[in-house]
Each structure stands twice: as structure tokens, then as C-alpha cells.
Amino acid sequence: MTRKLPPDYALWEDVARTVKPLHKARAKKKAPPKAEPPAPAVKAKSKSAEPAKPIARPPAHRHEPPPITGLDRRQERRMTRGQVEIEARIDLHGTGIERSHERLLNFLVDSRAQGLRLVLVITGKGASPFARHTLHGSDTYHAPERQGRLRRLAPEWFHEPRFRQHIAGFQPAHPRHGGGGAYYVKLRKKEKGMR
């Protein structure tokens, strides 16, 4: 006994042949998993053979400090106008690069442990007569003639992992707080258990 097809079945077959599936992954049928060939038999080593070397494991994933998120628009505006309350400051004038690096890191760690949120880092402007302040925009601030070693290195240090875990953002200071020779540094919130 043959089954009677609906009258518009031929039309349906024509339409079905021209339709493309929306999701190719659903349309494909999964192939059955291939059987893996058996592993070759390992011959037993004699006692005179070299001892087996330990298998090198990949290094454990280190916890990477969060990126510097920067400052929100309101904070940035207030800092540009110099309308901020500085809770602590460090002056790095007259110290070498290596000593300044360690002093700055210790200062930021201690300030955060005390629960401070905004500190001022004074680096000095360098010897350039053009290093006055940053109100002319970032192009003037980063001009090549404005060389001051600590002022140039401080932002690089802020992006190092040891610094990043304490810093939320930073910005050049207003002229009343040192201008091109200082940075406002916003610290992350104090974590529970910090000394």
C-alpha cells in the first residue's frame, strides 16, 4: 500500500531544495568519532639505560595585575582645573633613577595601605626652558624638547605590574601643584587585609 502525499508536496520539495540553512553547525551532522590506533608497545629499558628525564611543565599562570583604568571624565576635569584635594605627596628631586623607582613604589604601597586615594608625585620638569605646565594639551607636554628623566620615566613605571596593582589612573598635575613636573596619581581602594 502506498502512502498518499498531500497535493502541494511537490511544491514543498522545490522550496526545500532552494533554502539555505541559517546555522551551518546545526545543519551538519556530526561524524562518528574516529577510533585511534593502538599505541605501540614500549620495550622495557635495561638498567644501564639513562634515567627518564622529568617532563617539562608549562609555567603556572601568574596573576596579572589589573590594567590602569584611567580616570572618569569628572575626575579628569577637576584635576585639569587643579580642584583636587591631595592626601599625600612625594618629591623625587635629587634622587637617582633606581632609588626613585623604589621610593615611589614604597610610597604608593604605603599610601594605599593607609586608605589614601589621591597622591601627588613630584618628578621635576627637567632643564628645558619649555617645561612649564600642561594646560596647552598633551602634544606640548610630550614634545621632544621637554626632557626630564624622572618625568619621562614615571608614566612607564606606573604601567609596570608592581605599580599597576596599586594605581587606578594618573594625569599630569595643574600648575599650582607642579604642572609638567608632577603627576596626580589615583590609587585603588584599599583591599581587606592590607597592613
C-alpha positions in Angstrom: 0.0 0.0 0.0 1.5 3.3 -1.0 1.1 6.4 1.1 -0.8 9.3 -0.5 1.2 12.6 -0.5 -0.5 15.9 0.1 -1.3 17.9 -3.1 1.3 20.6 -2.5 4.2 18.2 -1.6 5.9 18.7 -4.9 5.9 22.4 -4.4 7.3 21.9 -0.9 10.2 19.8 -2.2 11.1 22.6 -4.7 11.2 25.2 -2.0 13.2 22.9 0.4 15.9 22.5 -2.3 16.4 26.2 -2.6 16.6 27.1 1.1 20.0 27.6 2.7 20.3 26.8 6.5 20.7 29.7 8.9 23.2 27.9 11.1 25.6 25.7 9.3 26.7 24.0 12.5 23.2 22.7 13.2 22.7 21.6 9.6 25.8 19.4 9.5 25.6 16.0 11.1 28.4 15.1 13.4 30.7 12.4 12.1 31.2 9.5 14.4 34.5 9.8 16.4 37.4 8.0 14.7 38.9 5.2 16.5 42.5 5.9 17.5 45.1 3.4 16.5 46.5 1.4 19.4 49.7 2.8 20.9 52.9 0.9 20.0 54.2 -1.4 22.7 57.0 0.1 24.7 60.0 -2.1 25.2 61.3 -2.4 28.8 64.6 -0.5 29.3 67.6 -2.1 30.7 69.2 -0.8 33.9 72.2 0.6 32.0 69.9 3.0 30.1 69.7 6.7 31.1 67.2 7.6 33.7 64.0 9.2 32.4 64.0 13.0 32.2 61.2 14.8 34.1 58.5 16.1 31.8 58.8 19.9 31.5 55.5 21.5 32.5 54.4 24.9 31.3 54.9 27.7 33.9 51.9 28.3 36.2 49.7 31.3 35.1 50.8 34.2 37.1 48.1 36.6 38.4 48.4 39.6 36.2 47.5 42.9 37.9 44.6 44.8 36.5 45.2 47.4 33.8 45.2 51.1 34.7 41.6 52.0 34.1 42.2 55.7 34.0 40.1 58.5 35.4 36.5 59.2 34.8 35.5 62.4 33.0 34.5 64.3 36.1 37.8 63.5 37.9 39.8 64.4 34.9 38.1 67.8 34.6 38.7 68.5 38.3 42.3 67.5 38.0 42.9 69.6 34.9 41.5 72.6 36.8 43.5 71.8 39.9 40.4 71.4 42.0 41.5 68.3 43.9 42.5 67.6 47.5 45.9 65.9 47.6 46.2 63.5 50.5 49.9 62.9 50.4 52.9 63.8 48.2 56.4 62.6 47.4 59.2 64.7 45.9 61.7 62.7 43.9 64.0 65.7 43.2 67.7 64.9 43.6 67.4 61.1 43.7 68.8 58.7 41.1 66.6 56.7 38.8 66.9 53.4 40.7 66.4 54.9 44.1 63.4 57.0 42.8 61.8 53.8 41.4 61.9 52.0 44.8 61.0 55.1 46.8 58.0 55.8 44.6 56.8 52.2 44.8 57.1 52.1 48.6 55.3 55.5 48.8 52.3 54.2 46.7 52.1 50.9 48.6 52.1 52.7 52.0 49.6 55.4 50.8 47.2 52.7 49.6 47.6 50.7 52.8 46.6 53.9 54.7 43.4 54.1 52.6 44.5 57.3 50.6 43.1 57.7 47.2 44.8 60.7 45.6 48.5 61.5 45.9 51.0 63.8 44.1 54.2 62.6 42.7 56.7 65.4 42.0 59.3 64.4 39.5 60.7 67.8 38.4 60.4 69.4 35.0 64.0 68.8 33.7 66.3 71.5 32.4 64.2 72.6 29.4 63.0 76.2 29.4 59.8 75.0 27.7 58.8 72.6 30.5 56.3 74.9 32.2 52.8 73.3 32.5 50.4 71.0 30.7 47.5 73.4 30.0 48.4 73.5 26.4 47.4 69.9 25.8 49.2 66.6 25.5 51.0 67.5 22.3 53.0 70.2 24.0 53.5 68.0 27.1 55.1 65.2 25.1 57.2 67.4 22.9 60.8 66.0 22.5 62.5 69.2 23.8 60.8 68.7 27.2 63.3 66.2 28.6 63.3 65.3 32.3 64.4 61.8 33.1 62.1 61.2 36.1 59.2 63.0 34.5 59.6 60.8 31.4 60.1 57.5 33.2 57.3 57.9 35.8 54.5 57.0 33.4 56.4 53.9 32.2 56.8 52.9 35.8 53.1 53.3 36.5 52.4 50.7 33.8 54.7 48.1 35.4 52.8 45.2 37.1 54.2 46.1 40.6 52.8 49.6 40.2 49.6 48.8 38.4 48.2 46.7 41.2 48.1 50.0 43.3 47.3 52.6 40.7 43.9 53.2 39.1 44.9 56.2 37.0 47.3 59.2 36.7 47.4 62.6 35.0 49.9 65.5 34.8 49.3 68.0 37.6 47.9 71.5 37.4 50.5 74.3 37.5 49.5 75.1 41.1 50.6 71.6 42.1 53.8 71.4 39.9 52.4 71.4 36.4 54.7 69.5 34.0 56.9 68.4 36.8 54.3 66.4 38.8 51.6 63.8 38.4 48.3 63.3 40.2 48.0 59.5 41.0 44.7 58.0 41.8 45.2 54.8 44.0 42.9 51.8 44.0 40.7 51.2 47.0 42.4 49.6 50.0 41.9 45.8 50.0 40.9 43.9 53.1 43.9 42.6 54.9 46.3 45.3 53.7 48.6 46.4 56.5 
